[in-house]
Amino acid sequence: MKRPILKISLLSVIFTLVLASAHPPSKAMGFFDNFNQSVSTQITIGEWETSLGDLPTYDEIRFNVDEIEVGDRFIFEGKVFEFRRLGGAFDNNEVIAPTGDVLRSNGPFQEITNEWREYNTYETGDTVIFNDVKYEARNNGANNQVPGEGNAWQAITDEWQAFNTYTEGDTVIFDGMEYEARQWTQGDQPDESYEWQALTDEWQFFNTYDEGDIVIFEGIEYEAQYFTQGDAPDENVGIGEPWEIID
């Protein structure tokens, strides 16, 4: 009776080895067992739609730092992340998930999106969307600064913004009127400031006018006799005055 039992045991071992060779253990990009599924992704990122190819998806992330490279991408909680650096966020030689203190400016993870993220790192010239407005980073100090609340971001819009900086020749729209900057300015409201020149034929008290310039004031045309600023045409007209009525 012993010999048949031995024979059956040997056949079972052989059958098990055949199955194992047909289905070897899988290894996904050198990551740990929390890998879900590699999915072919056509992802809409803000205003962009791009094919990112096959990306691994994770519920919980712990990467062995010896098995990843800067630039590797993955999906976590429905968002696409990229390794921007491999230092400073290790736990027993593992990079932990992009949550909590690890998900921060200058941390290891960069979310691939055109929407502003407080934890992303930005460089001069980078653009983001925040509250439906597009911004450009003025300098590398844009990290952790909310667009519209500091000097790090410039709103890309024709509408005047108090936090934007403007240089000579820049034009903006304020209350439906177009203005041109005479010099560098920031925070100076166009209709109250001498830093701006309204691009209109209607006389404006803050505009500057040179000899020969023509304006309209209360339906009447006036011509500047010499440089003037702030002199109302109806009160400063005639011989020796800065304005002359055009007949």
C-alpha positions in Angstrom: 0.0 0.0 0.0 2.9 2.4 0.6 4.1 2.3 -3.0 0.9 3.7 -4.6 0.8 6.5 -2.0 4.4 7.4 -2.9 3.5 7.3 -6.6 0.6 9.7 -6.1 2.7 12.1 -4.1 5.3 12.3 -6.8 2.7 13.0 -9.4 1.2 15.8 -7.3 4.6 17.4 -6.9 5.3 17.2 -10.7 1.8 18.7 -11.4 2.4 21.6 -8.9 5.8 22.4 -10.5 4.2 22.5 -14.0 1.6 25.0 -12.8 4.1 27.1 -11.1 6.3 27.3 -14.2 3.2 28.3 -16.2 2.3 31.1 -13.8 5.4 32.6 -12.2 5.1 35.2 -9.5 4.7 38.7 -11.0 6.8 41.7 -10.3 5.5 45.2 -11.2 8.3 47.7 -11.9 10.1 46.6 -8.8 7.4 47.9 -6.5 5.7 46.1 -3.6 2.6 44.0 -3.5 0.1 46.9 -3.3 0.2 47.3 -7.1 -3.3 47.0 -8.5 -3.3 47.0 -12.2 -1.4 48.6 -15.1 -3.9 50.6 -17.1 -3.6 52.3 -20.4 -4.6 55.9 -19.6 -6.0 58.7 -21.7 -6.1 61.3 -18.9 -7.6 64.7 -19.0 -5.4 67.0 -16.8 -7.1 70.3 -16.5 -7.3 71.8 -20.0 -4.9 69.1 -21.4 -5.7 65.7 -22.6 -2.8 63.4 -23.0 -2.0 59.7 -23.4 0.3 58.6 -20.6 0.6 55.0 -21.7 0.6 52.2 -19.1 0.8 53.5 -15.6 0.7 51.4 -12.4 -2.1 52.2 -10.0 -1.7 52.0 -6.2 -4.0 52.1 -3.1 -1.0 52.5 -0.8 2.5 53.3 -1.8 5.8 52.2 -0.5 8.6 52.1 -3.0 12.1 50.6 -2.6 14.3 53.6 -3.5 16.8 51.3 -5.2 14.1 50.3 -7.8 12.7 53.7 -8.9 14.1 56.6 -10.9 13.4 60.3 -11.1 10.7 60.7 -13.8 8.8 57.4 -13.0 5.0 58.0 -13.0 2.2 56.2 -11.3 -1.5 56.8 -10.3 -2.6 57.3 -6.8 -6.1 58.2 -5.7 -7.0 59.0 -9.3 -4.1 61.5 -9.7 -0.9 61.1 -11.7 2.3 61.6 -9.8 5.9 61.7 -10.8 9.1 61.2 -8.8 11.0 64.6 -8.9 13.6 63.5 -6.4 14.5 60.5 -4.4 15.7 62.1 -1.1 14.4 63.4 2.1 11.2 61.4 2.5 12.4 57.9 3.4 11.2 55.4 5.9 13.6 52.4 6.3 14.9 53.0 2.7 11.3 53.3 1.3 9.6 56.4 -0.1 6.1 56.6 1.6 2.8 57.5 0.0 2.2 61.1 -1.3 0.1 62.1 1.7 0.6 64.1 4.9 4.0 65.7 5.5 5.5 63.9 2.5 3.3 65.6 0.0 4.8 69.0 0.2 6.8 71.5 -1.8 10.3 70.2 -2.6 9.1 66.7 -1.5 9.6 63.6 -3.7 6.3 63.8 -5.6 5.0 66.1 -8.3 1.4 65.8 -9.4 1.1 66.0 -13.2 -1.6 68.6 -13.6 -1.9 72.2 -14.8 -4.0 73.1 -11.7 -2.0 74.8 -9.0 -1.0 72.5 -6.1 0.5 73.8 -2.9 2.8 70.7 -2.7 4.1 71.0 -6.3 7.5 72.6 -7.1 7.5 75.4 -9.7 10.2 77.2 -11.6 10.3 80.6 -13.4 8.0 80.5 -16.4 5.8 77.6 -15.2 2.1 78.1 -15.7 -0.8 76.9 -13.6 -4.6 77.3 -13.4 -6.1 78.6 -10.1 -9.7 79.7 -9.7 -10.1 79.5 -13.5 -7.3 82.1 -14.0 -4.0 81.2 -15.7 -0.8 82.3 -13.9 2.9 82.3 -14.7 5.6 81.9 -12.1 7.8 85.0 -11.9 10.5 83.3 -10.0 11.6 80.0 -8.4 10.1 81.2 -5.1 6.5 80.4 -6.3 6.4 77.3 -4.1 3.8 77.5 -1.4 2.6 80.9 -2.5 -1.1 81.0 -3.5 -1.5 82.6 -6.9 -3.0 86.1 -6.6 -1.8 86.6 -3.0 1.8 87.3 -3.4 4.5 88.5 -5.8 5.5 85.1 -7.1 2.7 84.7 -9.7 1.6 86.9 -12.6 -2.0 86.4 -13.8 -2.1 86.0 -17.6 -5.0 88.2 -18.4 -5.8 91.5 -20.1 -7.7 92.6 -17.0 -5.7 94.7 -14.5 -4.8 92.8 -11.4 -3.5 94.5 -8.2 -0.9 91.9 -7.5 0.5 91.8 -11.1 3.6 93.8 -12.0 3.7 95.9 -15.1 6.4 97.6 -17.0 6.4 100.5 -19.5 4.2 99.8 -22.5 2.1 97.0 -20.9 -1.6 97.4 -21.6 -4.5 96.3 -19.4 -8.3 96.6 -19.3 -9.9 98.2 -16.2 -13.6 98.9 -16.0 -13.9 98.4 -19.7 -11.2 101.0 -20.6 -7.8 100.2 -21.9 -4.7 101.6 -20.2 -1.0 101.7 -20.9 1.7 101.6 -18.2 4.0 104.6 -18.3 6.5 102.9 -16.0 6.9 100.0 -13.7 3.9 99.7 -11.5 2.2 97.3 -9.1 -1.0 97.9 -7.1 -1.7 101.3 -8.6 -5.3 101.3 -9.8 -5.4 102.6 -13.4 -8.2 105.2 -13.0 -6.5 106.7 -9.9 -2.9 106.6 -10.8 -0.4 108.6 -12.8 1.5 105.4 -13.6 -1.2 104.7 -16.2 -2.3 106.4 -19.4 -5.9 105.8 -20.5 -6.0 105.0 -24.2 -9.0 107.1 -25.0 -9.9 110.4 -26.7 -11.8 111.5 -23.6 -9.7 113.7 -21.3 -8.5 112.0 -18.1 -7.1 113.9 -15.2 -4.3 111.4 -14.7 -3.2 111.3 -18.3 -0.3 113.2 -19.6 -0.6 115.2 -22.8 2.0 116.7 -25.1 1.8 119.6 -27.6 -0.6 118.7 -30.4 -2.5 116.0 -28.5 -6.3 116.3 -29.0 -8.9 115.3 -26.4 -12.6 115.5 -26.0 -14.1 117.0 -22.9 -17.9 117.3 -22.5 -18.3 116.9 -26.2 -15.8 119.6 -27.2 -12.4 119.0 -28.8 -9.3 120.6 -27.3 -5.7 120.7 -28.5 -2.8 120.7 -26.0 -0.5 123.7 -26.5 2.3 122.2 -24.4 2.8 119.4 -21.8 -0.1 119.2 -19.4 -1.4 116.9 -16.8 -4.4 117.3 -14.5 -5.5 120.6 -16.1 -9.2 120.4 -17.0 -9.7 121.7 -20.6 -12.7 123.8 -19.8 -10.9 125.6 -16.9 -7.5 126.0 -18.6 -8.3 127.3 -22.1 -7.1 130.4 -24.0 -3.9 132.4 -24.5 -1.1 131.1 -22.3 -3.2 128.2 -21.1 -2.5 124.5 -21.9 -5.6 124.0 -23.9 -7.2 125.6 -27.0 -10.6 124.8 -28.4 -10.6 123.4 -31.9 -13.1 125.3 -34.0 
